[in-house]
Amino acid sequence: MSDKRVTTYTLREKHGMSHATVQRLQRNMHVSTFTLNRLCEILDCEISDVVQYVPGNKTEQ
């Protein structure tokens, strides 16, 4: 975000992201694919630039 000169303030004020969504991004919490899409549009980047797959615990079925 710093390379694109985008702050959390601009995400909220200029791009209309909610405060809660920005906090979820800051805390590495779950966000929707819609949010990830918007972030990629704002930053003009690919999804792989903003996310990383981290395998979790597998639940037995």
N, CA, C, O and CB atoms as a CASP TS submission, in Angstrom:
PFRMAT TS
TARGET T0000
AUTHOR 0000-0000-0000
METHOD Language model
MODEL 1
PARENT N/A
ATOM      1  N   MET     1       0.811  -1.183   0.000  1.00  0.00           N
ATOM      2  CA  MET     1       0.000   0.000   0.000  1.00  0.00           C
ATOM      3  C   MET     1       0.862   1.257   0.000  1.00  0.00           C
ATOM      4  O   MET     1       0.519   2.253  -0.637  1.00  0.00           O
ATOM      5  CB  MET     1      -0.926  -0.007   1.188  1.00  0.00           C
ATOM      6  N   SER     2       1.974   1.206   0.714  1.00  0.00           N
ATOM      7  CA  SER     2       2.822   2.399   0.780  1.00  0.00           C
ATOM      8  C   SER     2       3.422   2.725  -0.586  1.00  0.00           C
ATOM      9  O   SER     2       3.616   3.898  -0.906  1.00  0.00           O
ATOM     10  CB  SER     2       3.942   2.204   1.811  1.00  0.00           C
ATOM     11  N   ASP     3       3.720   1.703  -1.397  1.00  0.00           N
ATOM     12  CA  ASP     3       4.257   1.953  -2.742  1.00  0.00           C
ATOM     13  C   ASP     3       3.246   2.710  -3.603  1.00  0.00           C
ATOM     14  O   ASP     3       3.630   3.512  -4.455  1.00  0.00           O
ATOM     15  CB  ASP     3       4.640   0.624  -3.424  1.00  0.00           C
ATOM     16  N   LYS     4       1.974   2.457  -3.384  1.00  0.00           N
ATOM     17  CA  LYS     4       0.906   3.114  -4.148  1.00  0.00           C
ATOM     18  C   LYS     4       0.394   4.368  -3.447  1.00  0.00           C
ATOM     19  O   LYS     4      -0.533   5.020  -3.927  1.00  0.00           O
ATOM     20  CB  LYS     4      -0.250   2.145  -4.375  1.00  0.00           C
ATOM     21  N   ARG     5       1.002   4.701  -2.312  1.00  0.00           N
ATOM     22  CA  ARG     5       0.610   5.863  -1.510  1.00  0.00           C
ATOM     23  C   ARG     5      -0.867   5.803  -1.102  1.00  0.00           C
ATOM     24  O   ARG     5      -1.597   6.791  -1.179  1.00  0.00           O
ATOM     25  CB  ARG     5       0.881   7.153  -2.289  1.00  0.00           C
ATOM     26  N   VAL     6      -1.274   4.617  -0.669  1.00  0.00           N
ATOM     27  CA  VAL     6      -2.644   4.402  -0.176  1.00  0.00           C
ATOM     28  C   VAL     6      -2.553   4.128   1.315  1.00  0.00           C
ATOM     29  O   VAL     6      -1.814   3.245   1.750  1.00  0.00           O
ATOM     30  CB  VAL     6      -3.364   3.213  -0.933  1.00  0.00           C
ATOM     31  N   THR     7      -3.307   4.888   2.091  1.00  0.00           N
ATOM     32  CA  THR     7      -3.335   4.692   3.534  1.00  0.00           C
ATOM     33  C   THR     7      -4.671   4.097   3.941  1.00  0.00           C
ATOM     34  O   THR     7      -5.599   4.019   3.136  1.00  0.00           O
ATOM     35  CB  THR     7      -3.081   6.020   4.275  1.00  0.00           C
ATOM     36  N   THR     8      -4.760   3.687   5.174  1.00  0.00           N
ATOM     37  CA  THR     8      -6.042   3.179   5.658  1.00  0.00           C
ATOM     38  C   THR     8      -7.091   4.286   5.638  1.00  0.00           C
ATOM     39  O   THR     8      -8.279   4.021   5.453  1.00  0.00           O
ATOM     40  CB  THR     8      -5.898   2.602   7.081  1.00  0.00           C
ATOM     41  N   TYR     9      -6.654   5.504   5.826  1.00  0.00           N
ATOM     42  CA  TYR     9      -7.580   6.645   5.761  1.00  0.00           C
ATOM     43  C   TYR     9      -8.166   6.773   4.356  1.00  0.00           C
ATOM     44  O   TYR     9      -9.375   6.948   4.204  1.00  0.00           O
ATOM     45  CB  TYR     9      -6.859   7.959   6.163  1.00  0.00           C
ATOM     46  N   THR    10      -7.321   6.688   3.333  1.00  0.00           N
ATOM     47  CA  THR    10      -7.833   6.803   1.967  1.00  0.00           C
ATOM     48  C   THR    10      -8.715   5.622   1.588  1.00  0.00           C
ATOM     49  O   THR    10      -9.659   5.778   0.813  1.00  0.00           O
ATOM     50  CB  THR    10      -6.682   6.919   0.986  1.00  0.00           C
ATOM     51  N   LEU    11      -8.415   4.438   2.128  1.00  0.00           N
ATOM     52  CA  LEU    11      -9.301   3.294   1.872  1.00  0.00           C
ATOM     53  C   LEU    11     -10.701   3.596   2.381  1.00  0.00           C
ATOM     54  O   LEU    11     -11.692   3.284   1.720  1.00  0.00           O
ATOM     55  CB  LEU    11      -8.754   2.010   2.542  1.00  0.00           C
ATOM     56  N   ARG    12     -10.777   4.206   3.562  1.00  0.00           N
ATOM     57  CA  ARG    12     -12.083   4.515   4.160  1.00  0.00           C
ATOM     58  C   ARG    12     -12.745   5.715   3.505  1.00  0.00           C
ATOM     59  O   ARG    12     -13.903   5.639   3.095  1.00  0.00           O
ATOM     60  CB  ARG    12     -11.931   4.772   5.649  1.00  0.00           C
ATOM     61  N   GLU    13     -12.026   6.811   3.404  1.00  0.00           N
ATOM     62  CA  GLU    13     -12.632   8.068   2.968  1.00  0.00           C
ATOM     63  C   GLU    13     -12.788   8.186   1.453  1.00  0.00           C
ATOM     64  O   GLU    13     -13.846   8.584   0.966  1.00  0.00           O
ATOM     65  CB  GLU    13     -11.812   9.213   3.467  1.00  0.00           C
ATOM     66  N   LYS    14     -11.758   7.848   0.725  1.00  0.00           N
ATOM     67  CA  LYS    14     -11.798   8.024  -0.728  1.00  0.00           C
ATOM     68  C   LYS    14     -12.467   6.850  -1.437  1.00  0.00           C
ATOM     69  O   LYS    14     -13.165   7.030  -2.435  1.00  0.00           O
ATOM     70  CB  LYS    14     -10.392   8.210  -1.265  1.00  0.00           C
ATOM     71  N   HIS    15     -12.246   5.642  -0.908  1.00  0.00           N
ATOM     72  CA  HIS    15     -12.721   4.447  -1.605  1.00  0.00           C
ATOM     73  C   HIS    15     -13.930   3.794  -0.939  1.00  0.00           C
ATOM     74  O   HIS    15     -14.445   2.796  -1.443  1.00  0.00           O
ATOM     75  CB  HIS    15     -11.607   3.446  -1.701  1.00  0.00           C
ATOM     76  N   GLY    16     -14.385   4.336   0.175  1.00  0.00           N
ATOM     77  CA  GLY    16     -15.626   3.879   0.787  1.00  0.00           C
ATOM     78  C   GLY    16     -15.585   2.563   1.528  1.00  0.00           C
ATOM     79  O   GLY    16     -16.636   1.966   1.763  1.00  0.00           O
ATOM     80  N   MET    17     -14.409   2.086   1.906  1.00  0.00           N
ATOM     81  CA  MET    17     -14.338   0.861   2.710  1.00  0.00           C
ATOM     82  C   MET    17     -14.735   1.185   4.139  1.00  0.00           C
ATOM     83  O   MET    17     -14.415   2.251   4.665  1.00  0.00           O
ATOM     84  CB  MET    17     -12.911   0.235   2.664  1.00  0.00           C
ATOM     85  N   SER    18     -15.429   0.258   4.749  1.00  0.00           N
ATOM     86  CA  SER    18     -15.854   0.488   6.129  1.00  0.00           C
ATOM     87  C   SER    18     -14.662   0.390   7.083  1.00  0.00           C
ATOM     88  O   SER    18     -13.650  -0.243   6.783  1.00  0.00           O
ATOM     89  CB  SER    18     -16.947  -0.524   6.533  1.00  0.00           C
ATOM     90  N   HIS    19     -14.813   1.029   8.223  1.00  0.00           N
ATOM     91  CA  HIS    19     -13.785   0.988   9.259  1.00  0.00           C
ATOM     92  C   HIS    19     -13.529  -0.461   9.686  1.00  0.00           C
ATOM     93  O   HIS    19     -12.381  -0.860   9.885  1.00  0.00           O
ATOM     94  CB  HIS    19     -14.204   1.849  10.478  1.00  0.00           C
ATOM     95  N   ALA    20     -14.594  -1.239   9.825  1.00  0.00           N
ATOM     96  CA  ALA    20     -14.468  -2.638  10.249  1.00  0.00           C
ATOM     97  C   ALA    20     -13.675  -3.462   9.234  1.00  0.00           C
ATOM     98  O   ALA    20     -12.861  -4.303   9.617  1.00  0.00           O
ATOM     99  CB  ALA    20     -15.858  -3.257  10.453  1.00  0.00           C
ATOM    100  N   THR    21     -13.907  -3.225   7.950  1.00  0.00           N
ATOM    101  CA  THR    21     -13.180  -3.957   6.908  1.00  0.00           C
ATOM    102  C   THR    21     -11.708  -3.617   6.936  1.00  0.00           C
ATOM    103  O   THR    21     -10.863  -4.504   6.815  1.00  0.00           O
ATOM    104  CB  THR    21     -13.758  -3.649   5.530  1.00  0.00           C
ATOM    105  N   VAL    22     -11.391  -2.345   7.094  1.00  0.00           N
ATOM    106  CA  VAL    22      -9.993  -1.921   7.161  1.00  0.00           C
ATOM    107  C   VAL    22      -9.315  -2.543   8.384  1.00  0.00           C
ATOM    108  O   VAL    22      -8.163  -2.971   8.303  1.00  0.00           O
ATOM    109  CB  VAL    22      -9.893  -0.374   7.212  1.00  0.00           C
ATOM    110  N   GLN    23     -10.013  -2.593   9.496  1.00  0.00           N
ATOM    111  CA  GLN    23      -9.450  -3.233  10.696  1.00  0.00           C
ATOM    112  C   GLN    23      -9.205  -4.717  10.463  1.00  0.00           C
ATOM    113  O   GLN    23      -8.188  -5.253  10.902  1.00  0.00           O
ATOM    114  CB  GLN    23     -10.386  -3.041  11.899  1.00  0.00           C
ATOM    115  N   ARG    24     -10.124  -5.383   9.780  1.00  0.00           N
ATOM    116  CA  ARG    24      -9.943  -6.811   9.486  1.00  0.00           C
ATOM    117  C   ARG    24      -8.705  -7.021   8.613  1.00  0.00           C
ATOM    118  O   ARG    24      -7.953  -7.973   8.822  1.00  0.00           O
ATOM    119  CB  ARG    24     -11.199  -7.389   8.784  1.00  0.00           C
ATOM    120  N   LEU    25      -8.495  -6.147   7.649  1.00  0.00           N
ATOM    121  CA  LEU    25      -7.298  -6.238   6.810  1.00  0.00           C
ATOM    122  C   LEU    25      -6.033  -6.021   7.641  1.00  0.00           C
ATOM    123  O   LEU    25      -5.050  -6.742   7.476  1.00  0.00           O
ATOM    124  CB  LEU    25      -7.365  -5.209   5.667  1.00  0.00           C
ATOM    125  N   GLN    26      -6.059  -5.039   8.522  1.00  0.00           N
ATOM    126  CA  GLN    26      -4.893  -4.744   9.360  1.00  0.00           C
ATOM    127  C   GLN    26      -4.552  -5.896  10.295  1.00  0.00           C
ATOM    128  O   GLN    26      -3.383  -6.125  10.603  1.00  0.00           O
ATOM    129  CB  GLN    26      -5.137  -3.485  10.173  1.00  0.00           C
ATOM    130  N   ARG    27      -5.558  -6.610  10.740  1.00  0.00           N
ATOM    131  CA  ARG    27      -5.360  -7.696  11.715  1.00  0.00           C
ATOM    132  C   ARG    27      -5.228  -9.065  11.065  1.00  0.00           C
ATOM    133  O   ARG    27      -5.239 -10.084  11.756  1.00  0.00           O
ATOM    134  CB  ARG    27      -6.508  -7.722  12.694  1.00  0.00           C
ATOM    135  N   ASN    28      -5.103  -9.097   9.737  1.00  0.00           N
ATOM    136  CA  ASN    28      -4.976 -10.356   8.992  1.00  0.00           C
ATOM    137  C   ASN    28      -6.128 -11.312   9.280  1.00  0.00           C
ATOM    138  O   ASN    28      -5.934 -12.523   9.392  1.00  0.00           O
ATOM    139  CB  ASN    28      -3.654 -11.033   9.331  1.00  0.00           C
ATOM    140  N   MET    29      -7.321 -10.755   9.396  1.00  0.00           N
ATOM    141  CA  MET    29      -8.509 -11.563   9.635  1.00  0.00           C
ATOM    142  C   MET    29      -9.175 -11.886   8.295  1.00  0.00           C
ATOM    143  O   MET    29      -8.772 -11.377   7.249  1.00  0.00           O
ATOM    144  CB  MET    29      -9.499 -10.827  10.584  1.00  0.00           C
ATOM    145  N   HIS    30     -10.187 -12.728   8.345  1.00  0.00           N
ATOM    146  CA  HIS    30     -10.906 -13.121   7.141  1.00  0.00           C
ATOM    147  C   HIS    30     -11.624 -11.916   6.538  1.00  0.00           C
ATOM    148  O   HIS    30     -12.229 -11.119   7.256  1.00  0.00           O
ATOM    149  CB  HIS    30     -11.911 -14.247   7.452  1.00  0.00           C
ATOM    150  N   VAL    31     -11.550 -11.793   5.226  1.00  0.00           N
ATOM    151  CA  VAL    31     -12.303 -10.783   4.491  1.00  0.00           C
ATOM    152  C   VAL    31     -12.938 -11.464   3.282  1.00  0.00           C
ATOM    153  O   VAL    31     -12.513 -12.545   2.873  1.00  0.00           O
ATOM    154  CB  VAL    31     -11.383  -9.581   4.055  1.00  0.00           C
ATOM    155  N   SER    32     -13.938 -10.834   2.726  1.00  0.00           N
ATOM    156  CA  SER    32     -14.649 -11.418   1.592  1.00  0.00           C
ATOM    157  C   SER    32     -13.843 -11.285   0.303  1.00  0.00           C
ATOM    158  O   SER    32     -12.919 -10.476   0.211  1.00  0.00           O
ATOM    159  CB  SER    32     -16.016 -10.756   1.424  1.00  0.00           C
ATOM    160  N   THR    33     -14.206 -12.085  -0.677  1.00  0.00           N
ATOM    161  CA  THR    33     -13.569 -11.972  -1.980  1.00  0.00           C
ATOM    162  C   THR    33     -13.912 -10.632  -2.626  1.00  0.00           C
ATOM    163  O   THR    33     -13.123 -10.105  -3.409  1.00  0.00           O
ATOM    164  CB  THR    33     -13.996 -13.132  -2.892  1.00  0.00           C
ATOM    165  N   PHE    34     -15.070 -10.081  -2.309  1.00  0.00           N
ATOM    166  CA  PHE    34     -15.435  -8.751  -2.800  1.00  0.00           C
ATOM    167  C   PHE    34     -14.423  -7.717  -2.298  1.00  0.00           C
ATOM    168  O   PHE    34     -13.970  -6.865  -3.062  1.00  0.00           O
ATOM    169  CB  PHE    34     -16.875  -8.371  -2.347  1.00  0.00           C
ATOM    170  N   THR    35     -14.077  -7.794  -1.031  1.00  0.00           N
ATOM    171  CA  THR    35     -13.106  -6.869  -0.447  1.00  0.00           C
ATOM    172  C   THR    35     -11.741  -7.033  -1.103  1.00  0.00           C
ATOM    173  O   THR    35     -11.073  -6.044  -1.407  1.00  0.00           O
ATOM    174  CB  THR    35     -12.994  -7.091   1.068  1.00  0.00           C
ATOM    175  N   LEU    36     -11.327  -8.269  -1.322  1.00  0.00           N
ATOM    176  CA  LEU    36     -10.042  -8.511  -1.975  1.00  0.00           C
ATOM    177  C   LEU    36     -10.046  -7.957  -3.399  1.00  0.00           C
ATOM    178  O   LEU    36      -9.055  -7.383  -3.851  1.00  0.00           O
ATOM    179  CB  LEU    36      -9.721 -10.016  -1.991  1.00  0.00           C
ATOM    180  N   ASN    37     -11.159  -8.131  -4.095  1.00  0.00           N
ATOM    181  CA  ASN    37     -11.288  -7.599  -5.448  1.00  0.00           C
ATOM    182  C   ASN    37     -11.169  -6.076  -5.438  1.00  0.00           C
ATOM    183  O   ASN    37     -10.446  -5.507  -6.255  1.00  0.00           O
ATOM    184  CB  ASN    37     -12.629  -8.027  -6.070  1.00  0.00           C
ATOM    185  N   ARG    38     -11.875  -5.411  -4.517  1.00  0.00           N
ATOM    186  CA  ARG    38     -11.817  -3.957  -4.408  1.00  0.00           C
ATOM    187  C   ARG    38     -10.395  -3.487  -4.100  1.00  0.00           C
ATOM    188  O   ARG    38      -9.919  -2.504  -4.669  1.00  0.00           O
ATOM    189  CB  ARG    38     -12.785  -3.464  -3.322  1.00  0.00           C
ATOM    190  N   LEU    39      -9.725  -4.198  -3.197  1.00  0.00           N
ATOM    191  CA  LEU    39      -8.357  -3.834  -2.838  1.00  0.00           C
ATOM    192  C   LEU    39      -7.433  -3.931  -4.054  1.00  0.00           C
ATOM    193  O   LEU    39      -6.592  -3.058  -4.267  1.00  0.00           O
ATOM    194  CB  LEU    39      -7.841  -4.738  -1.703  1.00  0.00           C
ATOM    195  N   CYS    40      -7.587  -4.976  -4.841  1.00  0.00           N
ATOM    196  CA  CYS    40      -6.782  -5.129  -6.059  1.00  0.00           C
ATOM    197  C   CYS    40      -7.085  -4.018  -7.065  1.00  0.00           C
ATOM    198  O   CYS    40      -6.179  -3.520  -7.733  1.00  0.00           O
ATOM    199  CB  CYS    40      -7.039  -6.503  -6.700  1.00  0.00           C
ATOM    200  N   GLU    41      -8.348  -3.633  -7.172  1.00  0.00           N
ATOM    201  CA  GLU    41      -8.709  -2.527  -8.067  1.00  0.00           C
ATOM    202  C   GLU    41      -8.081  -1.218  -7.595  1.00  0.00           C
ATOM    203  O   GLU    41      -7.530  -0.463  -8.396  1.00  0.00           O
ATOM    204  CB  GLU    41     -10.241  -2.379  -8.149  1.00  0.00           C
ATOM    205  N   ILE    42      -8.165  -0.959  -6.313  1.00  0.00           N
ATOM    206  CA  ILE    42      -7.624   0.277  -5.745  1.00  0.00           C
ATOM    207  C   ILE    42      -6.112   0.342  -5.924  1.00  0.00           C
ATOM    208  O   ILE    42      -5.566   1.377  -6.303  1.00  0.00           O
ATOM    209  CB  ILE    42      -7.985   0.387  -4.256  1.00  0.00           C
ATOM    210  N   LEU    43      -5.448  -0.766  -5.649  1.00  0.00           N
ATOM    211  CA  LEU    43      -3.984  -0.803  -5.703  1.00  0.00           C
ATOM    212  C   LEU    43      -3.443  -1.124  -7.092  1.00  0.00           C
ATOM    213  O   LEU    43      -2.235  -1.069  -7.322  1.00  0.00           O
ATOM    214  CB  LEU    43      -3.465  -1.818  -4.720  1.00  0.00           C
ATOM    215  N   ASP    44      -4.349  -1.463  -8.026  1.00  0.00           N
ATOM    216  CA  ASP    44      -3.956  -1.857  -9.377  1.00  0.00           C
ATOM    217  C   ASP    44      -2.895  -2.961  -9.337  1.00  0.00           C
ATOM    218  O   ASP    44      -1.786  -2.820  -9.852  1.00  0.00           O
ATOM    219  CB  ASP    44      -3.429  -0.639 -10.157  1.00  0.00           C
ATOM    220  N   CYS    45      -3.294  -4.064  -8.699  1.00  0.00           N
ATOM    221  CA  CYS    45      -2.361  -5.171  -8.532  1.00  0.00           C
ATOM    222  C   CYS    45      -3.088  -6.506  -8.709  1.00  0.00           C
ATOM    223  O   CYS    45      -4.305  -6.538  -8.889  1.00  0.00           O
ATOM    224  CB  CYS    45      -1.682  -5.104  -7.147  1.00  0.00           C
ATOM    225  N   GLU    46      -2.350  -7.578  -8.656  1.00  0.00           N
ATOM    226  CA  GLU    46      -2.889  -8.929  -8.757  1.00  0.00           C
ATOM    227  C   GLU    46      -3.216  -9.455  -7.363  1.00  0.00           C
ATOM    228  O   GLU    46      -2.675  -8.978  -6.365  1.00  0.00           O
ATOM    229  CB  GLU    46      -1.891  -9.869  -9.475  1.00  0.00           C
ATOM    230  N   ILE    47      -4.101 -10.436  -7.307  1.00  0.00           N
ATOM    231  CA  ILE    47      -4.512 -11.025  -6.025  1.00  0.00           C
ATOM    232  C   ILE    47      -3.307 -11.590  -5.266  1.00  0.00           C
ATOM    233  O   ILE    47      -3.253 -11.514  -4.039  1.00  0.00           O
ATOM    234  CB  ILE    47      -5.559 -12.135  -6.256  1.00  0.00           C
ATOM    235  N   SER    48      -2.350 -12.153  -5.992  1.00  0.00           N
ATOM    236  CA  SER    48      -1.166 -12.735  -5.342  1.00  0.00           C
ATOM    237  C   SER    48      -0.289 -11.671  -4.677  1.00  0.00           C
ATOM    238  O   SER    48       0.578 -11.999  -3.867  1.00  0.00           O
ATOM    239  CB  SER    48      -0.339 -13.514  -6.363  1.00  0.00           C
ATOM    240  N   ASP    49      -0.511 -10.412  -5.014  1.00  0.00           N
ATOM    241  CA  ASP    49       0.227  -9.327  -4.369  1.00  0.00           C
ATOM    242  C   ASP    49      -0.329  -8.980  -2.995  1.00  0.00           C
ATOM    243  O   ASP    49       0.354  -8.347  -2.191  1.00  0.00           O
ATOM    244  CB  ASP    49       0.209  -8.099  -5.246  1.00  0.00           C
ATOM    245  N   VAL    50      -1.575  -9.393  -2.719  1.00  0.00           N
ATOM    246  CA  VAL    50      -2.203  -9.016  -1.450  1.00  0.00           C
ATOM    247  C   VAL    50      -2.576 -10.191  -0.553  1.00  0.00           C
ATOM    248  O   VAL    50      -2.881  -9.996   0.624  1.00  0.00           O
ATOM    249  CB  VAL    50      -3.424  -8.219  -1.726  1.00  0.00           C
ATOM    250  N   VAL    51      -2.556 -11.404  -1.092  1.00  0.00           N
ATOM    251  CA  VAL    51      -2.911 -12.561  -0.261  1.00  0.00           C
ATOM    252  C   VAL    51      -1.843 -13.636  -0.351  1.00  0.00           C
ATOM    253  O   VAL    51      -1.070 -13.717  -1.305  1.00  0.00           O
ATOM    254  CB  VAL    51      -4.271 -13.135  -0.683  1.00  0.00           C
ATOM    255  N   GLN    52      -1.839 -14.451   0.684  1.00  0.00           N
ATOM    256  CA  GLN    52      -0.951 -15.599   0.732  1.00  0.00           C
ATOM    257  C   GLN    52      -1.731 -16.748   1.332  1.00  0.00           C
ATOM    258  O   GLN    52      -2.380 -16.585   2.365  1.00  0.00           O
ATOM    259  CB  GLN    52       0.346 -15.297   1.552  1.00  0.00           C
ATOM    260  N   TYR    53      -1.678 -17.913   0.694  1.00  0.00           N
ATOM    261  CA  TYR    53      -2.371 -19.080   1.225  1.00  0.00           C
ATOM    262  C   TYR    53      -1.551 -19.688   2.356  1.00  0.00           C
ATOM    263  O   TYR    53      -0.373 -20.006   2.190  1.00  0.00           O
ATOM    264  CB  TYR    53      -2.628 -20.126   0.112  1.00  0.00           C
ATOM    265  N   VAL    54      -2.192 -19.841   3.497  1.00  0.00           N
ATOM    266  CA  VAL    54      -1.560 -20.472   4.645  1.00  0.00           C
ATOM    267  C   VAL    54      -2.454 -21.636   5.058  1.00  0.00           C
ATOM    268  O   VAL    54      -3.564 -21.418   5.545  1.00  0.00           O
ATOM    269  CB  VAL    54      -1.346 -19.451   5.832  1.00  0.00           C
ATOM    270  N   PRO    55      -1.988 -22.868   4.872  1.00  0.00           N
ATOM    271  CA  PRO    55      -2.825 -24.008   5.238  1.00  0.00           C
ATOM    272  C   PRO    55      -3.167 -23.983   6.731  1.00  0.00           C
ATOM    273  O   PRO    55      -2.321 -23.696   7.578  1.00  0.00           O
ATOM    274  CB  PRO    55      -2.118 -25.325   4.879  1.00  0.00           C
ATOM    275  N   GLY    56      -4.419 -24.288   7.022  1.00  0.00           N
ATOM    276  CA  GLY    56      -4.871 -24.331   8.417  1.00  0.00           C
ATOM    277  C   GLY    56      -4.988 -25.758   8.877  1.00  0.00           C
ATOM    278  O   GLY    56      -4.537 -26.686   8.204  1.00  0.00           O
ATOM    279  N   ASN    57      -5.595 -25.925  10.026  1.00  0.00           N
ATOM    280  CA  ASN    57      -5.846 -27.266  10.548  1.00  0.00           C
ATOM    281  C   ASN    57      -6.914 -27.936   9.725  1.00  0.00           C
ATOM    282  O   ASN    57      -7.945 -27.336   9.420  1.00  0.00           O
ATOM    283  CB  ASN    57      -6.258 -27.220  12.027  1.00  0.00           C
ATOM    284  N   LYS    58      -6.671 -29.176   9.367  1.00  0.00           N
ATOM    285  CA  LYS    58      -7.658 -29.940   8.620  1.00  0.00           C
ATOM    286  C   LYS    58      -8.609 -30.586   9.605  1.00  0.00           C
ATOM    287  O   LYS    58      -8.186 -31.210  10.578  1.00  0.00           O
ATOM    288  CB  LYS    58      -6.985 -31.005   7.714  1.00  0.00           C
ATOM    289  N   THR    59      -9.894 -30.431   9.347  1.00  0.00           N
ATOM    290  CA  THR    59     -10.878 -31.071  10.200  1.00  0.00           C
ATOM    291  C   THR    59     -11.249 -32.396   9.578  1.00  0.00           C
ATOM    292  O   THR    59     -11.406 -32.506   8.362  1.00  0.00           O
ATOM    293  CB  THR    59     -12.129 -30.175  10.399  1.00  0.00           C
ATOM    294  N   GLU    60     -11.387 -33.399  10.420  1.00  0.00           N
ATOM    295  CA  GLU    60     -11.760 -34.710   9.921  1.00  0.00           C
ATOM    296  C   GLU    60     -13.251 -34.769   9.720  1.00  0.00           C
ATOM    297  O   GLU    60     -14.034 -34.280  10.534  1.00  0.00           O
ATOM    298  CB  GLU    60     -11.303 -35.813  10.874  1.00  0.00           C
ATOM    299  N   GLN    61     -13.630 -35.386   8.600  1.00  0.00           N
ATOM    300  CA  GLN    61     -15.057 -35.496   8.280  1.00  0.00           C
ATOM    301  C   GLN    61     -15.535 -36.891   8.472  1.00  0.00           C
ATOM    302  O   GLN    61     -16.712 -37.176   8.251  1.00  0.00           O
ATOM    303  CB  GLN    61     -15.336 -35.054   6.865  1.00  0.00           C
TER
END
